[in-house]
Amino acid sequence: MSVGMDDTRRTPVRLRIPEPTAHTDLVAAAGTRCAAVAGEARRPDLDENAISVAPMRDHVIRVLDDDGNAVGPWAGALSRSELEAGLHDMMLVRSFDARMLRAHRQGKISFYMQSLGEEAIACASQWALKPGDMNFPTYRQQGLLVSSDYPMVDMMNQILSNTHDPLLGRQLPVFYSSKEHGFFSISGNLATQFVQAVGWAMAAALDGSDAVASAWIGEGASAESDFHSALVFASTYQAPVILNVVNNQWAISTPEDFARGAAATFADRGRGFGIPSLRVDGNDYLAVHAVTAWAAERARTGLGPTLIEWVTFRVGPHSTSDDPSGYRPDVAGQFPLGDPIDRLRQHMVSRGEWDEARHATLRESVDQVVAKAFEEADSYGSVMRGDVSSAATMFDDVFATMPQHLVDQRAQFERSRRSQNRGA
């Protein structure tokens, strides 16, 4: 249009506003969008570059077929004992989540976030890593701790924020931390863990270690600038890091379209940075384990980062503070990609290594473990009842050697508290 033309002839610019799938078609649409043929995706060589791997970013790697058989080039890596361990861990996470939700309804905890339907992603990934590797998780990867045998009572104490809370009440519930178990402190500022993971991986490489960092982010938080900064540094320095994007279709109440933009997939993001990128059925335990092991081996042998989009579906609410009925239909009991626990159970049955009696026994066992752990944790009280660590601990764990002015302030605080207690 030439300058000076009558403004009445201009066509208004319209923005594209993503709309969630119609409520009645939500579950079916999610399943269709993530559909894949088991065994169809090829397994790239470790040293293939991003251009060679690029076509795979539009497909979903799937190992388990509809009958529970493991097929294709990504299959065949796990023994019976490893499969049993994976099934145990996922069922333990689900039972743990259910018990914490009940504790919230009972007024014993202030906040919780479950991982219903996403258990395979964290549990299988943890088993594919090695001691010394470090996860930089978000708040829905409790399976990483469960699969590394972190004490469940400690997890519950942290959620209760009681006097036995290993973090002394300094973190929000579900914001766990354990250096010994390769679980970096969760950050409430979304996406920061991505740059932290890349920096840690670079430091590990400079230190001559073969340790790998595993960064975790939800698909919604991938719109944050830290996500892109992390990919720049990971690509430039070929850092030994796995960049996990958990696409569970919803960033609280916002559908995944908002964060994905006009790209076809979140795995598309990696190609622009020269990072090999894959999409994986996140409800397929075998696929999750196989792809994580592949990415970890690439990183450990100096071949750089891998970006993985885990395709799954958030079955429950975002958190105990969320009511999803306002933005999507009730999907309770529905798993568009199949229940990850049932899919692994079916696979073990098809191998002749599992049956319903064993499954029922395992379910009863994990429920008892969770119940016993909560009974102990609950005996230490909770923040809701005022059973908390001393506020004097605010001075601790900041400096290796506490400066004198903080020593004096801590002593002054203790004297004031004792005086108040005597007055009471």
N, C-alpha and C positions, 0 to 999 in steps of 0.2 A: 504494500500500500504506500503510495507516495505521500510525502510530507504535505500537510495542509488539506488532505482529503476530509470530507465531512465526517465528524466523529460518529454520526448516527449510523454509519455503515460498518463500524468496527464490531467484530464478534468478541464478546467477553471471554477472557481466559477462564477456564474451569479447572479446578484442582481435582486430582483423583483422590477420593476418600475411600480407603478400603472398607468393605463391609463384610461382617462375618457371615458365614454360610447360614442359610435359612435354618432356624431352630430345628425344624422337623427333619432336616436332612443332614444335620451336623455330624453324627457318628458315621453314617454311610459315606459322606463326602470325605471325611478324614481317612477312612479305610481305602477308598478309591484313590485318593491323592498319594498315598504311601504304598500302593500295591506293588508287588514285585514277584517274580517267578523264582522260587528257591533254586539255588545252584547255578543260576544263569550268569551272575556277575563273575568276571574273571579275577584272578589274583595277580596283581602286578608284581614284577620283580622289584626287589627292595630299592634298587638304584634308578628306577624309572623316574623321569622328571615330570614336572607339573603338566606340561603340554601333553605328554603321552597318557597321563592318568586322567586328564581333563574330561574326556567323555563319560567317565564313571560318576561324575558329580550330579548327573541327572537321573541316575538309577539308584536302586536300593539293594544293598547286599543282604541277602537272606540265605540262611543255611537250612533251617527246618521247613520241610514242606507241610502240607495240610494234614498228612497222616503221621507227622512226628518223625519222619526219616531225615537224617542229615545227609545232604547231597551237595555236590559241587566242589570246587577247588579250595573253599574255605573250611571244609568239614574234616572230621576225623582226628582232631587234636587232643580230645579229652578222654580220660579213662573213666571207669565206673566210679571210683572214689572221688574223682574231681567233679563229676556230675552230681554226686550225692552232696558234696560240700556246697556246690552252687545252689542246689535246691534247698538245702538247710538254711543257707544264709538269706535267701530271698524270703523264705517263710518266716524266718526270725525277724527280719525287717518289717514284714507286714504285720506280724503279731505285736511287735514293739510299737508301731504306728497306732494300731487299734487301741492298745492300752493307754498310750499317751492322750489320745482323743477322749477316752473315757475319763482320764484324770482331769482334763480341761473342763469337761462337763460337770465334774464333781467339784470344781472350784479349787483344785489343788495346784494347778499350773496356770500361768497367765497367757501362754501363747504356744502354738505348735504348728509345724508344717510337715505333712506326710508326703510319702513318695509313691502312693498307690498307683500301680501300673507301670512304674519306672524302675522297679527293683533290679532288673537284670543289668541295667546300664552301669550302675555303680558296683554291684557285686562282682560281675564278670570282669570288669575293668581292673578291679583291685587284684584279682587272682592272676591277671596277665602281667602285673608289675612285679618288681623285686624289692627286697628290703633295701632301704637307702634312697629309693625313689620318693618323690614328694608330690602329693596332690595339693592343688590350690582350688578348693571346692566352693560351691555355692551351698545354699541351705537345704538342698534336696538330695544330698549325696551321703546320707547316714549309712548307706550300704558299704561305703568305703571303710568306715570304722568297724562295722559289724564283721565284715569279711577279713579284717586284720586282727580280730580277736581283742579289740579294745573293750575294757570292762563295761558291761552294760549298766551296772550300778552307777558308774561314774557319769555315763551319758545321762541317766535319769537324774542324778544329783545336780547336774548342770542345768537341766530343764526346770527342776524344782527350785534352783538357785538357793539351795539350803546351806547349812554350815559345812557340808562335805563337798560342796561344789568345787571341782578342781580349778575352776577359773575365778573362784572367790567372788562371784556375783558381778564380774566386770563385763560380761558379755550377755547379749540377749539369749533367751532360751533357743536351743537348736543351733547356736553359733559355737560349735565345738572347736577344740584345738588339741592337737597331740603331735608334737615333734617326733616322739618315739615311734608313732604309728604312721608317719608320713602324711599327716593331715594338718596343713597350714591353717592358721586361725582364719575363720570366715570373716569376711568384711561385709558390713552393712551397706557400704557404697558399692553398688553393682558395677561389675566389669573390672574393678581394680585388681582382682585376682589374676587376670590375664597378663597384665604387665608385670606383676610380681612373679608369676611363674616363669616368664621369659627371662627376667633378670636373674632368677635363681638358677635356671638352666645354663645361662651364660657363665655365671660364677662357677657352677659345678664343672663345666668344661675347662675353664681357665685353671681350675684347681687340679686338673688331671683325673677327675672322677669319671666313671661311666654311668653315673646316676642320671635319671630322666625325670623331668618335671611333667606333670599332667595337669593342664589348666582346664577349668570348668566354667561354663557360662550358659545361661538360658538364652533361647533365641531372641527374646525381647531385649535383653541387655546387650546383645550384639550390635545394637544401634548406638551404643555409647562410644565416645571417642577412644577410650582406653582399649577397646577391642581392636581398633584399627592400628593404634600405636603398637600394640603387642605384635600384630602380624608384620608390621614394618621391620621391627627389630629381629623377630624370629627368622624372617626371610633374609635380611641383610647378613646376619651373623650365623645363619644355619644352626640355630640353637637346638639342643636336644630336648624338644618339648612336644607334647601331644596337645593339640588345641581342640578341646571337646565342646561342641555346641549341642546342647540338649534341646531339641525342638519338640516340645510337648503341646504345641499348637496355641498356647495361651500365655501371654505376659500379663498376669493378673486378669483383668477383664478385657484386654486388647488382643484381638486375633493376630496370629503370626504374620499376616500380610503387612502390618505396619512396620515391623522391624526388617522384614525381608525386602521391602521396596519392590522394584520392578524385576528383580532377579528371579529366576525360576526356583532356585534353592539357596539355602544358606551355604552349602558347599561351594557355590559359585564365588563366594567371597575370597576363597583361597587362591583361585587361579590368578586373580589380578595381582597377587603378591608373589606369584611363582611358587606356591606351596601346594604339593599334591593333596587333593581333597577327595574324600569319599563320603557317601551317604549309606547309613546302615540301619537295618531294622532293629530298633532299640529294645524290642520286646522278644528278641531271639537271643537267648543266652549264649549259644554257640557262636553266633555271628559277632556279638559284642566281644567275646573273649578273643576270637581269632583276629579281628581287625585291630584290637588294642595291642595284642602281642606283635602283630606285623609293624604297627607304628612305633612301638617301643624298640623293636630291633633296629628299625631305620635310625631312630634317634641315637641308640647306643653305639651304632657303628659309624657315626659321624655323617649320616646322610641327611640330617636336618629335621625340620618340623613336618608334621602331618596335621591337617585339619579334618576332623570327623564330625559330620552332622548325624546325631542320633535321632532317628525319627520315632516318636512315641506319642502318647496322648495323656494329658493330665486328667485322670479320672475324677479325683476329688477336688475340693475347693482349693484356691491358692493357699490359704492358711485358715486358721480358726477364726480369723477376723473377716473372712470373705464369705459372701453369700452369692454363689454363682448363678442362682436362679434369675438374677436380674439381667444376665447377659447371655445365658445359654440354657438349654433344657437340662433336666436331670439325667445324667448319664451313669448313675450308680449301677455297677454290675456289668457295664458294657465296656469292652476293650476292642477298639477298632482294629488293632493289630494282633488281637488275641492276648489273653492273660499270660504274662511271661512265666508265671509259676506253672500254670496248666500246660503250657507248651513244652517246658522242659520235662515235666512229669510224663507227658504223653510220649516224648522221645525215649525216656528211660524204659517205659512200658514196652515200646516197640522193639527195644533191644533185648527184652526179656530180663531186665535187671531191676524191675520195680513192679509193684502192684498196689491195689487200693488199701490193703491191710497195712503195708509198710508206710504208705502215705499218711494214713490215719494215725499211726503210731508216732510218726515224725511230727505231725501237727500237734498232737497232744504234748509231745516232749518240748517243743519250742514254746508253746503256750505256758507250760509249767516254768520254764526258765525265765520267761518274761515276768510272770506273776511273782516268782520268788525274788527276782531282782527289784521289782517295784516295791514289794513289801519291805525290803531292807532300806531302799532309798527313802521311802515315805516315812520310815521310823526316824529319820534325821530331820524331819520337818520340811518346811517350804517357805519361800518368800511371802506367800499368801498368809502364812501364820506368823510372820516376823522372825523366823528362824534363819538368820543370815550371818555371813561372815562379818567380822569387825570392820568398821569403816577405817580403822587404822591401817589396813592393808593397802590403802590408796598410795602409801608412801613406798611400798615394796615393789621389787621387780622392775624398777625403772633404770637404776644405775647398778653396775657391778659392785661398786663400793659407794654406799649412800653418802652424799655430801653432808658436811656438818650442819648446814642450815636445815636440811630435811630431818636429820637426826634430832635436832632441837625441836622442830615443829611436831614431829611424831611424839616426842616425850611430852610436849605441852598438851597435845591432843589427849594422850592417855591420862595425864593428870586431871584434865577437865572432865573426862568421862568418868573417872573414879569419883570425883567430887559430886557429879550429878547423881551417880548411883547411890552415894551415901545420903544425899539430900532426899532422894526418892524413898 
